[in-house]
Amino acid sequence: MDLDRPNIEEYLPSEAIQESNEKLHLRDLLDISPTLTEAAGAIVDDSFTRCFKSNPSEPWNWNVYLFPLWCFGVVVRYGILFPVRVLVLTIGWIIFLSSFIPAHFLLRSHDKWRKKIERYLVELICSFFVASWTGVVKYHGPRPSMRPKQVFVANHTSMIDFIVLEQMTAFAVIMQKHPGWVGLLQSTILESVGCIWFNRAEAKDREIVARKLRDHIQGVDNNPLLIFPEGTCVNNHYTVMFKKGAFELGCTVCPIAIKYNKIFVDAFWNSKKQSFTMHLLHLMTSWAVVCDVWYLEPQNIRPGETPIEFAERVRDIISVRAGLKKVPWDGYLKYSRPSPKHRERKQQRFVESVLQRLEKKGK
């Protein structure tokens, strides 16, 4: 007897066990259409998983005529463009650090001038980053200005969203705290423009961030505040639910729509599969990063409108402008696994469906 094999009789009612074995057929145990339908639907139409999948480009070097062209392109991208881009980025860092460090430490008594210079230098280094990808960015609409009681919100595809927007305007961004060299830049250089960091796993950080947000938007001289309300990177085909935090501050919300053209490279950053360093290398070895940025009409909460409804209305505006599909998912589910209780409920429903079927056959 196989001890590891489940005993189906433990799940059968006593009346069914007493019945003749001829009345118990395999099809009775497998007739679980609702469960199978649910499982098939989850496999075929998992709109949540699709939000965070990279879409690999279709191979085109499939014959003897195109393969040499593909090889030539690889040589150009890795042998010529990549070294030039590394050189451009290196020159950018030399210029930036040789200017930022003296300004940061020598102009502490001249706070206004120091902030102005640091703001310009952050925009400059972001421009060098965009140049290192041969970035072709087209901006639509009026450039953001420094005003109190306003916040900018944008859809989120990669951390380079911040760089693309920052090269035009020195935003103070709300961002997850990262490890490594990115975290070092966050805690040193980017804090100079008023950026706010949080740890997604720390519940107490939410209260601290909420307080900092309210304080920041009141300042006349503070840099414009930028928030990615999805809370995670989405693959630029969809938008997930916007967190309501940016929409309950009682200020004007300025939507920004970002759409990447994937003709040369997919700019989506899957942080679970790829470090940001490798993501940058991927961009720097591509032909170009092409995208459009739309600064859309500012929005205010309407009378009787809740922050959640306000967030959905702004998400509609961004999704329509960027041609993105809305899905009713919370992006934070990307970082969590189904709870044991959820799995147990599913298992219990499955057992109950089998038992109900057997009881009907036993009558």
Contacts in CASP RR format, 6 or more apart in sequence:
PFRMAT RR
TARGET T0000
AUTHOR 0000-0000-0000
METHOD contacts of the structure
MODEL  1
MDLDRPNIEEYLPSEAIQESNEKLHLRDLLDISPTLTEAAGAIVDDSFTR
CFKSNPSEPWNWNVYLFPLWCFGVVVRYGILFPVRVLVLTIGWIIFLSSF
IPAHFLLRSHDKWRKKIERYLVELICSFFVASWTGVVKYHGPRPSMRPKQ
VFVANHTSMIDFIVLEQMTAFAVIMQKHPGWVGLLQSTILESVGCIWFNR
AEAKDREIVARKLRDHIQGVDNNPLLIFPEGTCVNNHYTVMFKKGAFELG
CTVCPIAIKYNKIFVDAFWNSKKQSFTMHLLHLMTSWAVVCDVWYLEPQN
IRPGETPIEFAERVRDIISVRAGLKKVPWDGYLKYSRPSPKHRERKQQRF
VESVLQRLEKKGK
8 29 0 8 1.000
9 17 0 8 1.000
11 351 0 8 1.000
11 354 0 8 1.000
11 355 0 8 1.000
12 355 0 8 1.000
12 358 0 8 1.000
13 355 0 8 1.000
13 358 0 8 1.000
13 359 0 8 1.000
15 359 0 8 1.000
15 362 0 8 1.000
16 24 0 8 1.000
16 358 0 8 1.000
16 359 0 8 1.000
16 361 0 8 1.000
16 362 0 8 1.000
19 362 0 8 1.000
23 361 0 8 1.000
23 362 0 8 1.000
24 358 0 8 1.000
24 361 0 8 1.000
28 357 0 8 1.000
28 358 0 8 1.000
28 361 0 8 1.000
29 354 0 8 1.000
29 357 0 8 1.000
29 358 0 8 1.000
31 357 0 8 1.000
32 350 0 8 1.000
32 353 0 8 1.000
32 354 0 8 1.000
32 357 0 8 1.000
34 353 0 8 1.000
35 349 0 8 1.000
35 350 0 8 1.000
35 353 0 8 1.000
47 238 0 8 1.000
47 327 0 8 1.000
47 329 0 8 1.000
48 327 0 8 1.000
48 329 0 8 1.000
48 333 0 8 1.000
50 235 0 8 1.000
50 237 0 8 1.000
50 238 0 8 1.000
51 234 0 8 1.000
51 235 0 8 1.000
51 237 0 8 1.000
51 238 0 8 1.000
51 240 0 8 1.000
51 327 0 8 1.000
51 329 0 8 1.000
51 331 0 8 1.000
52 232 0 8 1.000
52 233 0 8 1.000
52 234 0 8 1.000
52 235 0 8 1.000
52 270 0 8 1.000
52 334 0 8 1.000
53 235 0 8 1.000
53 270 0 8 1.000
54 235 0 8 1.000
54 266 0 8 1.000
54 268 0 8 1.000
54 270 0 8 1.000
55 235 0 8 1.000
55 237 0 8 1.000
55 262 0 8 1.000
55 266 0 8 1.000
57 262 0 8 1.000
57 266 0 8 1.000
60 66 0 8 1.000
60 70 0 8 1.000
61 67 0 8 1.000
61 69 0 8 1.000
61 70 0 8 1.000
77 285 0 8 1.000
77 286 0 8 1.000
77 287 0 8 1.000
78 285 0 8 1.000
81 134 0 8 1.000
81 285 0 8 1.000
81 287 0 8 1.000
82 284 0 8 1.000
82 285 0 8 1.000
85 131 0 8 1.000
85 132 0 8 1.000
85 133 0 8 1.000
85 134 0 8 1.000
85 284 0 8 1.000
86 132 0 8 1.000
86 284 0 8 1.000
88 128 0 8 1.000
88 131 0 8 1.000
88 132 0 8 1.000
89 128 0 8 1.000
89 129 0 8 1.000
89 131 0 8 1.000
89 132 0 8 1.000
89 284 0 8 1.000
91 128 0 8 1.000
92 124 0 8 1.000
92 125 0 8 1.000
92 128 0 8 1.000
93 125 0 8 1.000
93 128 0 8 1.000
95 124 0 8 1.000
95 128 0 8 1.000
96 121 0 8 1.000
96 124 0 8 1.000
96 125 0 8 1.000
96 128 0 8 1.000
99 117 0 8 1.000
99 121 0 8 1.000
100 118 0 8 1.000
100 121 0 8 1.000
100 189 0 8 1.000
103 114 0 8 1.000
103 117 0 8 1.000
103 118 0 8 1.000
103 121 0 8 1.000
104 114 0 8 1.000
104 118 0 8 1.000
104 192 0 8 1.000
107 113 0 8 1.000
107 114 0 8 1.000
107 117 0 8 1.000
108 114 0 8 1.000
112 221 0 8 1.000
115 192 0 8 1.000
115 221 0 8 1.000
118 192 0 8 1.000
118 193 0 8 1.000
119 170 0 8 1.000
119 193 0 8 1.000
119 223 0 8 1.000
120 170 0 8 1.000
122 166 0 8 1.000
122 170 0 8 1.000
122 189 0 8 1.000
122 190 0 8 1.000
122 192 0 8 1.000
122 193 0 8 1.000
123 166 0 8 1.000
123 167 0 8 1.000
123 168 0 8 1.000
123 169 0 8 1.000
123 170 0 8 1.000
126 163 0 8 1.000
126 164 0 8 1.000
126 166 0 8 1.000
126 167 0 8 1.000
127 167 0 8 1.000
129 160 0 8 1.000
129 163 0 8 1.000
129 167 0 8 1.000
130 137 0 8 1.000
130 163 0 8 1.000
130 164 0 8 1.000
130 167 0 8 1.000
130 289 0 8 1.000
132 284 0 8 1.000
133 160 0 8 1.000
133 283 0 8 1.000
133 284 0 8 1.000
133 286 0 8 1.000
133 288 0 8 1.000
133 289 0 8 1.000
134 287 0 8 1.000
134 288 0 8 1.000
134 289 0 8 1.000
135 288 0 8 1.000
135 289 0 8 1.000
135 290 0 8 1.000
135 291 0 8 1.000
136 288 0 8 1.000
136 289 0 8 1.000
136 290 0 8 1.000
136 291 0 8 1.000
137 164 0 8 1.000
137 167 0 8 1.000
137 289 0 8 1.000
137 290 0 8 1.000
137 291 0 8 1.000
137 292 0 8 1.000
137 293 0 8 1.000
138 291 0 8 1.000
138 292 0 8 1.000
138 293 0 8 1.000
139 168 0 8 1.000
139 293 0 8 1.000
139 295 0 8 1.000
140 292 0 8 1.000
140 293 0 8 1.000
140 294 0 8 1.000
140 295 0 8 1.000
141 294 0 8 1.000
141 295 0 8 1.000
142 295 0 8 1.000
143 168 0 8 1.000
143 169 0 8 1.000
143 295 0 8 1.000
144 152 0 8 1.000
144 168 0 8 1.000
144 169 0 8 1.000
144 171 0 8 1.000
144 224 0 8 1.000
144 254 0 8 1.000
144 295 0 8 1.000
145 224 0 8 1.000
146 220 0 8 1.000
146 221 0 8 1.000
146 222 0 8 1.000
146 223 0 8 1.000
146 224 0 8 1.000
147 220 0 8 1.000
147 224 0 8 1.000
148 217 0 8 1.000
148 218 0 8 1.000
148 219 0 8 1.000
148 220 0 8 1.000
148 222 0 8 1.000
149 217 0 8 1.000
149 218 0 8 1.000
149 250 0 8 1.000
149 251 0 8 1.000
149 252 0 8 1.000
150 217 0 8 1.000
150 224 0 8 1.000
150 225 0 8 1.000
150 251 0 8 1.000
150 252 0 8 1.000
150 253 0 8 1.000
150 254 0 8 1.000
150 298 0 8 1.000
151 213 0 8 1.000
151 217 0 8 1.000
151 224 0 8 1.000
151 225 0 8 1.000
151 226 0 8 1.000
151 227 0 8 1.000
151 246 0 8 1.000
151 249 0 8 1.000
151 251 0 8 1.000
151 252 0 8 1.000
151 253 0 8 1.000
151 254 0 8 1.000
152 171 0 8 1.000
152 224 0 8 1.000
152 225 0 8 1.000
152 226 0 8 1.000
152 227 0 8 1.000
152 253 0 8 1.000
152 254 0 8 1.000
152 255 0 8 1.000
152 256 0 8 1.000
153 226 0 8 1.000
153 227 0 8 1.000
153 228 0 8 1.000
153 229 0 8 1.000
153 242 0 8 1.000
153 246 0 8 1.000
153 253 0 8 1.000
153 254 0 8 1.000
153 255 0 8 1.000
153 256 0 8 1.000
153 314 0 8 1.000
153 318 0 8 1.000
154 161 0 8 1.000
154 165 0 8 1.000
154 226 0 8 1.000
154 227 0 8 1.000
154 228 0 8 1.000
154 255 0 8 1.000
154 256 0 8 1.000
154 257 0 8 1.000
154 258 0 8 1.000
154 318 0 8 1.000
155 161 0 8 1.000
155 228 0 8 1.000
155 230 0 8 1.000
155 234 0 8 1.000
155 236 0 8 1.000
155 239 0 8 1.000
155 256 0 8 1.000
155 257 0 8 1.000
155 258 0 8 1.000
155 318 0 8 1.000
155 319 0 8 1.000
155 322 0 8 1.000
155 324 0 8 1.000
156 228 0 8 1.000
156 230 0 8 1.000
156 231 0 8 1.000
156 232 0 8 1.000
156 233 0 8 1.000
156 234 0 8 1.000
157 233 0 8 1.000
157 234 0 8 1.000
157 235 0 8 1.000
157 236 0 8 1.000
157 258 0 8 1.000
157 260 0 8 1.000
157 267 0 8 1.000
157 268 0 8 1.000
157 269 0 8 1.000
158 233 0 8 1.000
158 267 0 8 1.000
158 268 0 8 1.000
158 269 0 8 1.000
158 279 0 8 1.000
159 175 0 8 1.000
159 182 0 8 1.000
159 233 0 8 1.000
159 269 0 8 1.000
159 276 0 8 1.000
159 279 0 8 1.000
160 267 0 8 1.000
160 269 0 8 1.000
160 279 0 8 1.000
160 283 0 8 1.000
160 289 0 8 1.000
161 228 0 8 1.000
161 258 0 8 1.000
162 171 0 8 1.000
162 173 0 8 1.000
162 175 0 8 1.000
162 226 0 8 1.000
164 258 0 8 1.000
164 291 0 8 1.000
164 293 0 8 1.000
165 171 0 8 1.000
165 226 0 8 1.000
165 256 0 8 1.000
165 258 0 8 1.000
165 293 0 8 1.000
166 173 0 8 1.000
168 293 0 8 1.000
169 223 0 8 1.000
169 224 0 8 1.000
170 193 0 8 1.000
170 223 0 8 1.000
170 224 0 8 1.000
171 193 0 8 1.000
171 223 0 8 1.000
171 224 0 8 1.000
171 225 0 8 1.000
171 226 0 8 1.000
172 193 0 8 1.000
172 194 0 8 1.000
172 195 0 8 1.000
172 196 0 8 1.000
172 216 0 8 1.000
172 222 0 8 1.000
172 223 0 8 1.000
172 224 0 8 1.000
172 225 0 8 1.000
172 226 0 8 1.000
173 190 0 8 1.000
173 195 0 8 1.000
173 196 0 8 1.000
173 225 0 8 1.000
173 226 0 8 1.000
173 227 0 8 1.000
173 228 0 8 1.000
174 195 0 8 1.000
174 196 0 8 1.000
174 198 0 8 1.000
174 209 0 8 1.000
174 213 0 8 1.000
174 225 0 8 1.000
174 226 0 8 1.000
174 227 0 8 1.000
174 228 0 8 1.000
175 186 0 8 1.000
175 195 0 8 1.000
175 196 0 8 1.000
175 197 0 8 1.000
175 198 0 8 1.000
175 228 0 8 1.000
176 197 0 8 1.000
176 198 0 8 1.000
176 199 0 8 1.000
176 200 0 8 1.000
176 231 0 8 1.000
177 183 0 8 1.000
177 186 0 8 1.000
177 197 0 8 1.000
177 198 0 8 1.000
177 199 0 8 1.000
178 186 0 8 1.000
178 276 0 8 1.000
181 277 0 8 1.000
182 276 0 8 1.000
186 195 0 8 1.000
186 197 0 8 1.000
187 197 0 8 1.000
193 223 0 8 1.000
194 216 0 8 1.000
194 222 0 8 1.000
194 223 0 8 1.000
196 209 0 8 1.000
196 212 0 8 1.000
196 213 0 8 1.000
196 216 0 8 1.000
198 205 0 8 1.000
198 206 0 8 1.000
198 208 0 8 1.000
198 209 0 8 1.000
199 205 0 8 1.000
200 332 0 8 1.000
200 335 0 8 1.000
210 245 0 8 1.000
213 225 0 8 1.000
213 245 0 8 1.000
213 246 0 8 1.000
213 249 0 8 1.000
214 249 0 8 1.000
216 222 0 8 1.000
216 225 0 8 1.000
217 225 0 8 1.000
217 249 0 8 1.000
217 251 0 8 1.000
226 256 0 8 1.000
227 245 0 8 1.000
227 246 0 8 1.000
229 242 0 8 1.000
229 243 0 8 1.000
229 245 0 8 1.000
229 246 0 8 1.000
229 247 0 8 1.000
229 311 0 8 1.000
229 315 0 8 1.000
230 239 0 8 1.000
230 240 0 8 1.000
230 241 0 8 1.000
230 242 0 8 1.000
230 243 0 8 1.000
230 331 0 8 1.000
231 243 0 8 1.000
231 331 0 8 1.000
231 332 0 8 1.000
232 240 0 8 1.000
232 331 0 8 1.000
232 332 0 8 1.000
232 334 0 8 1.000
232 335 0 8 1.000
233 268 0 8 1.000
233 269 0 8 1.000
233 270 0 8 1.000
233 271 0 8 1.000
234 240 0 8 1.000
234 268 0 8 1.000
234 331 0 8 1.000
235 266 0 8 1.000
235 268 0 8 1.000
236 258 0 8 1.000
236 259 0 8 1.000
236 260 0 8 1.000
236 262 0 8 1.000
236 267 0 8 1.000
236 268 0 8 1.000
236 322 0 8 1.000
236 324 0 8 1.000
237 324 0 8 1.000
237 325 0 8 1.000
238 324 0 8 1.000
238 325 0 8 1.000
238 326 0 8 1.000
238 327 0 8 1.000
239 315 0 8 1.000
239 318 0 8 1.000
239 319 0 8 1.000
239 324 0 8 1.000
239 325 0 8 1.000
239 326 0 8 1.000
239 327 0 8 1.000
240 327 0 8 1.000
240 329 0 8 1.000
240 330 0 8 1.000
240 331 0 8 1.000
241 311 0 8 1.000
241 315 0 8 1.000
241 328 0 8 1.000
241 329 0 8 1.000
241 330 0 8 1.000
241 331 0 8 1.000
242 311 0 8 1.000
242 312 0 8 1.000
242 314 0 8 1.000
242 315 0 8 1.000
243 311 0 8 1.000
244 307 0 8 1.000
244 308 0 8 1.000
244 310 0 8 1.000
244 311 0 8 1.000
245 307 0 8 1.000
245 311 0 8 1.000
246 253 0 8 1.000
246 311 0 8 1.000
247 253 0 8 1.000
247 301 0 8 1.000
247 307 0 8 1.000
247 308 0 8 1.000
247 310 0 8 1.000
247 311 0 8 1.000
247 314 0 8 1.000
248 307 0 8 1.000
250 301 0 8 1.000
252 298 0 8 1.000
252 299 0 8 1.000
252 300 0 8 1.000
253 298 0 8 1.000
253 299 0 8 1.000
253 300 0 8 1.000
253 310 0 8 1.000
253 314 0 8 1.000
254 295 0 8 1.000
254 296 0 8 1.000
254 298 0 8 1.000
254 299 0 8 1.000
255 296 0 8 1.000
255 297 0 8 1.000
255 298 0 8 1.000
255 299 0 8 1.000
255 314 0 8 1.000
255 317 0 8 1.000
255 318 0 8 1.000
255 321 0 8 1.000
256 293 0 8 1.000
256 294 0 8 1.000
256 295 0 8 1.000
256 296 0 8 1.000
256 318 0 8 1.000
257 293 0 8 1.000
257 294 0 8 1.000
257 296 0 8 1.000
257 317 0 8 1.000
257 318 0 8 1.000
257 321 0 8 1.000
257 322 0 8 1.000
258 291 0 8 1.000
258 292 0 8 1.000
258 293 0 8 1.000
258 294 0 8 1.000
258 322 0 8 1.000
259 291 0 8 1.000
259 292 0 8 1.000
259 322 0 8 1.000
259 323 0 8 1.000
259 324 0 8 1.000
260 266 0 8 1.000
260 267 0 8 1.000
260 268 0 8 1.000
260 289 0 8 1.000
260 290 0 8 1.000
260 291 0 8 1.000
261 290 0 8 1.000
261 291 0 8 1.000
261 292 0 8 1.000
263 290 0 8 1.000
264 286 0 8 1.000
264 287 0 8 1.000
264 288 0 8 1.000
264 289 0 8 1.000
264 290 0 8 1.000
265 282 0 8 1.000
265 283 0 8 1.000
265 286 0 8 1.000
265 287 0 8 1.000
265 288 0 8 1.000
265 289 0 8 1.000
267 283 0 8 1.000
267 289 0 8 1.000
267 291 0 8 1.000
269 276 0 8 1.000
269 279 0 8 1.000
272 334 0 8 1.000
274 282 0 8 1.000
283 289 0 8 1.000
292 322 0 8 1.000
294 321 0 8 1.000
294 322 0 8 1.000
296 317 0 8 1.000
296 318 0 8 1.000
296 321 0 8 1.000
297 317 0 8 1.000
299 310 0 8 1.000
299 313 0 8 1.000
299 314 0 8 1.000
299 317 0 8 1.000
301 307 0 8 1.000
301 310 0 8 1.000
302 310 0 8 1.000
305 313 0 8 1.000
315 326 0 8 1.000
316 326 0 8 1.000
318 324 0 8 1.000
319 325 0 8 1.000
319 326 0 8 1.000
END
